[in-house]
Amino acid sequence: MTFEKFSQGESLLHRTDTRVKLVSAISLTLVIALCQSFYTSLAGLTVGLLLLTFSRLNLRFVFWRLMLVNSFIAFLWITLPLTYPGDALCVVGPVTLSKQGVALAALISIKANAIILFFITLLATSTVVDLGHGLESLRLPKKLCLILLFSYRYIFVVHQEYHRLLRAAKLRCFKPRTNLHTYRTYAYLFGMTLVKSWNRAERVGQAMMLRGFHGRFYSLEEKTVTKVDVIFLIIMISAAIGFAYIELMK
Amino acid sequence: MPPLGSLVALHNVTFCYPGRKHPILDKVDFTLHEKQRVGLIGPNGCGKTSLFHIIMGLLRPQTGTVFFKDTQLNRKKDFKILHEKVGLLFQDADDQLFSPTVLEDVAFGPLNLGASPAEARERACQTLQELGLSKLEQRITHQLSGGEKKMVSLATVMVMQPDALLLDEPSNNLDMGTRARLIEILNELDLAILIISHDWSLLADTCEDIYAIDKGKVTQSDKAYLHDHRHAHPYGEQPHRHRNRIKLTSDQKKEER
């Protein structure tokens, strides 16, 4: 598991204030998620691709991330054309492909990819810690932000503990098979991971308390919104309004 | 009451883990004075770490009290003043490092104590520089080597400018170079130090007094005994000296001659 693969960089999008990016991502995503026309969703995809060029991310990583999402969408391409009622596009033996079904699957694919691109370029270019701080300064409940920050840390810890145990098992010639021994071993591994991460979490909590933690994370970066940030926000919000306009005027 | 003028003191402390018959600490009295350097030794599971946790208020003893500068600490709240002035270095450095970068982790404590981000950053940078770790500032904490992690977690404690430092097996899993550097740093510090270790020579190099914990009791082993020592290591044929910082009494010196 790799975390924050896209968060390191020097591009415009990496330097933009996290709060600005959060608001932009929310407004763009909202409009694209609700739109029903091809024009709007294609416009969204175009903006997503534009943001991608601005973000100067490693395109290979982005491609594989998109493939991961599209592997779920592939199921829609299998089911929708066959099951959605509408005019026949073509008939292959007993199977009829519906025109509307294909159209719907295409629309969903475009919308999903556009939204994922927004998320990768606008949100994944910040670290999770920055996102937590950003959400907090946007007046989201403090507790929710803390939960976000902590789950992020603990996911990493749990993942590491699990792999340490799994490695130890493999070094002792454990080979997963379809038998009770394998199931039992995995159950032990999961159980032990849970116990170990619990203990570790407790010690991390103690260490934090001893260094004066009292329920609030402070950020070392003093965030100020620059002129570039404001211009960026205006452009993104205008884009969102533009999408809504295309959608309503179609 | 423990002796007045102590920095940290335990008085009549008994602690028993739930479900165990015998208390792990049995009516223990212990005092750490300002700038005193004490080593604690004892077998595994004898309650050394528990003693640290009781001092820091992480564990509450069944009987007895903890004093900090002659103030009795009763409630969880009371321990906050102690946390600002006594630093605990955990056995596993991974427990102590949780911020993404080294600099952020070192600045975590000062920020909690109310320092402004600029001030916290400056203090963190200075502490890292003092420990010779400036190069690591922007590194990701979980990608550091074991030795680097240990030194950085020492920095996270030192940046709080404590009066006392509690170190839980600091030389575990350190290579000779890092261990020597740690000893050097500890000897340069002008504050009270309490070290748990199985590393006899580390204790001899850094501490004035050595206490032993066994069967729930803490006893001072104050006398240095001369003894024959045979050891082997690579490059042993080269003429060299080993440091010996234990002070001998005049009688023992005569005996040595």
Interface residues (C-beta under 8 A of the other chain):
Chain A: T127 V129 R153 F156 Q160 R200 R203 V204 Q206 A207 M208 M209 L210 R211 G212 F213 H214 Y218 S219 L220 E221 E222
Chain B: H53 M56 L58 K80 H83 E84 G87 L88 F90 D92 D94 D95 Q96 F98 S99 P100 L103 E104 A107 F108 G109 L111 N112 L113 P117 A118 A120 R121 H142 T156 V157 M160
